[in-house]
Structure formats: C-alpha cells, structure tokens
Amino acid sequence: MTLTDTRVGDGYPTRITGKPEHLPRVHPTVWGTEADGPIDAATLANHETNGYTVVGDMLSVGEVQAYWQELVRLSSDRELAADERVITEERTGEVRSIFDVHVLSDLISELVHDPRVLDRARQLLGSDVYVHQSRVNYMPGFKGTGFYWHSDFETWHAEDGMPSPRAVSCSIALTDNYPFNGGLMIMPGSHRTFVQCAGETPEGNYKSSLKDQRVGVPSEDDITKMAAEHGIDQFTGQAGSALWFDSNIMHGSGNNITPYPRSNIFLVFNSVENALNEPYAASAPRPSFIAGRDTTPISR
C-alpha cells in the first residue's frame, strides 16, 4: 500500500492510476492584507486572480552585478562541482542548477533576509515563513534547456509532503529576460485549479527529475485545455526584476538557442503553518537541500 492510499483528508490527490482530473483549489492564494507589507491592495487582488506579480526593480544594477559574480563563483568552484546539490545538464554536463544556495552563499543568505524579499513573502502567505527551497538556475546561450509545463506544488505535495499550496516562489532575474531566450511562461489564473498527474513516483525520482522531469507533469491534453482557458503570459524584463508566483501555477520554459544567457536566483518560501508531512505520493521524502524541513522563521 502506498503512502497516498493512507493519507486522510488529502485535498490534492495526485500520481494516481486512473484518469487525471482538474480539482478546484480549496485554499486562498493571498493570505495577508495590505496592512501586512509593502504590496498594495490592488496588486494583492491581482495576485489572487492571476497567481503572479512582477516587481520591476527588485535589485539595483550594482546588486545584479554582485549576484552575477556570485553565480560565476559558485559554478566555477571545483570542490562544489562534485556536490549533489549541483545539477548538470543531461546533454552537455554544464551546470543547470545549484540548490541550497542560501546555505552555500553568504550573499544569497542576506537576500533571503532582505526586507524587500522577506516582507513580500510574509505578506503573501500571511505568516512567518521559512525557506522551502533555494537555487540558482543557469541557462547559457545556445545550450540551456528549459523546464516542461508543471505545477511546483504537485511535486512538493507528492514528493515532499507539503499539505497545501501556501507557498510562494520568487525568481529574480540576473540577466535580461527576452521573449526569445527561454523566458518563463505562465498560465495566469491556472493556480486556482489543481491538475492531477498519473503514474507512480519512482524511487529516487529527484535524481533524474531535476535534469528532465517526466513524472508529475500534466498530459498534453491537460496542458491544451489549461492554455485554452487561461492563455499564456511570459516573464520578460531587465536584470534585477523579480517574478513572484504561486506554488500551484502552471508554468514552464523553452530551450535557449539564442546567444543571450538567462540566469536567475530562485527562492521558495513556505508558511511556518504549512510544515511538511510525509510525502503524499512517494515512498520517501526528498533530501533537505531540495525540500527544507527546518521551519525556524526567517528574521531580518
């Protein structure tokens, strides 16, 4: 019997054996109010409706340069290269992502505690927060491969044991995001629907899924239906801009075949009131560098 069969009151069952369904979201997207942070009421309402918010000037030009140099340092660290937190491209062997960067980098740790970031996370989730996941993504020119359509919450629920989608991601661009260099695509409003996925979770699935996710992704028919209903927006903008998006929103990115790299810092905040359980659809939880279980609230 799988862990999924023994869960009680699971509002988001997934990795099923039958035909996947589209389930209504039973939790809010925005948990806080205008009085709780820097985001105004109109922007909060828009975030509740669309599932994402763009902040055009999160970092200054000087800060972008400093963080870019930090990404170069991390990817060039020979000792770090053999660490399991470093994920490489399946085809080229180049660095694709580095996880746990708020632990590996003092500079990125400071960013996690920065009021410009932390106060927005607290406001959107209506509580103290902790880091569920942090990473830097590298998408070099010509060689960078994308991420297939998916909902992060589907994986975090199935493989990490996250009870509800009371988590938010912040993707901070360290390079200019154009429509043509593998920019992130989002289906606005799709966060209000939980799309079930079919198939069991293989043992140690994260070892392959971080390179090329094949389990926990919706069918082409489901993606077609969601796109027809919600349309597709794309995150574009200058380096230093940030995209805040709900954990359950459908998103993905294409390969980067242009000469222009696209790199970002990716921070995921979870409410301290949404601590992880045992996985809902996997035999064992993923490592803590992918899914943090220390719910100590982040302070300034």
N, C-alpha and C positions, 0 to 999 in steps of 0.2 A: 504494500500500500504506500502511495507517495504522500509527501507532506501536504500536497494540495488537497487530497481526499480527507485529511484530518483537520483542516482548518475550519473554524466555526465563525460564521458571520463575515466571510470574505466578500466584500462588495465588488471586488475586481478579479474574479477568477480568470486565469489565463493558462497558456500552454496546455490546452485541452485536446481531447481526442476527437470530438465531434466538429461540427461546422462552427467556425468563429462567428460571434455576434458583436454588434455595436451596443455597448451598455452606457446608460446615462451616468454622468459624473454625479456623485452624491455628496461632494464636498465643495466648499467655496474655492475660488481662485485667490481672491484678495481677502485676507483675514484681518488686516488692520484698517485704520481710518486716516483721514488727512492729518489729524492731530498727533499721529504716532510717528511722523517722519517727514522727510523733505518732499515727498511726492504729493502733488495737489489732488483734489477730489476728482477733477475731470480726467486726469491721467490714470488715477486708480480705477475709475469707471471704465475707461477704455481698455485697461489691462484686464479687467474682469471679463470684458466682452471678447477681446481679441486674443488674450493669452500672452501678450508680449508688449514690451515697451523699449524704445530706443532712446538712449541718452547720448547726445551727440558729442559731448566734450567731457567725458569722464576723466581722461588723463590729459595732461599738458604735453606739448611737443617734447619738452625735456624729459618728462617721465616716460614717454613712449620710447625714447632712445635708451634710457636706462634699463627698461624692461626688455627691450630687444637685445641689448648686450647680454643680459642675464640668460635669455633663451639660447644665445650663441654659446655662452659659457657652459650651460648645462648639457647641450648636445655635443660639445667637444670634450667633455670630461671623460677621460679614458677609464677611470675607476668606476664611474657610474654606468658606463656602457654595458657592463655585464649584469647590472641590477635588473630584477624582474619588473621594476617599476618603469623601465624604459621599453616602449613598444616600437618595433620597427616595421617598415613596410614589407609586406609579404614578397613583393616582386623585386624591390631594389635593395632592401636591407637598410635603407636610410631611416633615421628617427622619424616616427609618426607621432607619438605622444610620449610625454613623461608624466607619470602620476605622482601624487603625494608631494607636489611642488611647494606647498605651503610649509612642508616639513624640511624639504631639501634646500629651500632658498629663504634666507632671512628677508630679502627684499619682497618676495611674494607673500611671506608671512605678514609683513607690515601692511600689504594691500588688503589682506583679509580683515585686518583690524581697522582699516581706514574708514572714518565715518561716512565718506561718500559711497562706500560699498556696504558696510555693515548696517547703517541706518536704513537703507532701502530694503535690505533683506529682512530686517526685523519688522519693518512696516508692512511689507507684502505678506509676511507669514504671521503677523500679529503676535509675536512671542520672541523670546530669546532664541538664538539659532546656534548651530554648530556646523562644521564642515563635513558634509557627507562625502564629497569628492573634490579633488583639485587636480588640474593637469594643465600642461601647455600642449597645444596642437601645432604641428609643423606641416604646412602644405607647400612644399617647394615648387617653384616653377617647373613645368614640363612633367614632373614626376609625382606630384601629390595626388593621392587617391581620395575619393570622397567617402561619405557615410550614407548608407542606404536609408530610405524612409523608416522612421521608427518613433516610438514614444519612449523617452527615457524611463518614465515611471513604470512601464510594462516590465522592463528589465529589473529596475530597482525593487519592484514589488515581488516579482517571481524569484529572483536570484539573491536579493539582499534582505528581503523581509520588511520593506518599507510599507507600513499599513495603509497610508492614504497619500494622495498627491499634494501634501502640504510641504512642498519643497520647490525651490526656485533656482534657476541657473543664471549666471552672469558671464557672458562671453565678451571679453574686452579685446578689441582689435589692435594688434601691434603693427599691422600693415594696412594699407588702403584696401578696402573691400569693393571690388568692382562686380558688375553683373556677370563678368566672364572669367573670373579666376577662382571658381569653386566656392562662391559665397553661399552662406547658409540659406536654405529655402524653408519657409514655414507656412503651414496652412492655418490662417487666422480663424479662431473660433473652434478649431478641432480639439482643443483641450477639454471641451465640455462632453466629449464622447470618449469612452474607453474602448479601444478596439482589441478584442481578444486575439490571441495568436495560437496557432495549432502546433502540436508536437512536443515531445518531452525535452527537458533540458539535459544535454549530455553531461557526463562527469567532467569537471574542469573546463566547462564551456568557455569561460572567460579567456583562456589561453589562446583560443582562435578567434573569438568574437571581437576582441579588441583590435584585431587586424582586419577582419572581414566578417561582419555579423550576418549570420544565416538563420539563427534561431531567435525567436522573439521579434520577428519583423512581420508586418501585415502582408496579406496577399496582394497581388497586383489588382485584383478586383476590388478589394477594400480600399486601396490607395486611389483607384479611379473614382470610386463613389465619394470618398472624402474630398478629393480635389474638385469634383463637380459641385459639391455642396459648399465648400469653403473657399475655393480658389487657392492661389499660391502667391505669397509675398516673398521678397528676398531682402536680406540684410545687406545693405551697401552703405558705405560711408568711409570717412577718413580714419586713419590710425588714431587711436585714443577714444573712439566711440565705443559704446557698450550696448549689448542686447541683453535685456532681462526677459527670460521666458519661462513659462510654466512647465513643470516636470512632465505633464501629460500631453503637451502639444506635439502634433505630428511634424517632424522636420527631417531634413537630410541635406546632402550637398553632393555636387558632381565632382568629377576629376578636374584637376587644374592642368590644362595643357598650354597655358599661356606662360610667358617669361616672368610673370609677376607672382611672387610668393604670397601666401596668405597664412599668417600665423596669429594665434590668439592665446590669451590666458582664460581658462575655463574654471569657474568656481561654482560649486553647488552647495547651497545652504539648505539645511533641513531644520524644521522646528524641533525644539527640545521636547515638545509634546507629541512628537511623531517618531519616537525612537524605534529602531529596527527590531523586528522579531526574528524567529527562524524563517528561512525562505518559504515563500508560499508555493513555489513550483520548482524546487531544486533540492537535491539531497544534502547539500552543504552550502553554507554561506561563502561568498567570495572573500578574498583577503581584505584586510582592513585598509590597504593602500588604495583600494578601489571603492570600498564602502565603509566609511568610518563609523565606529560604534562607540566612540568616546563622546558622550553628549554634554560635556562640560561647555557651558555657554561661552561664546566668544565675547571678549570685552574690548573696549577701546584701548 
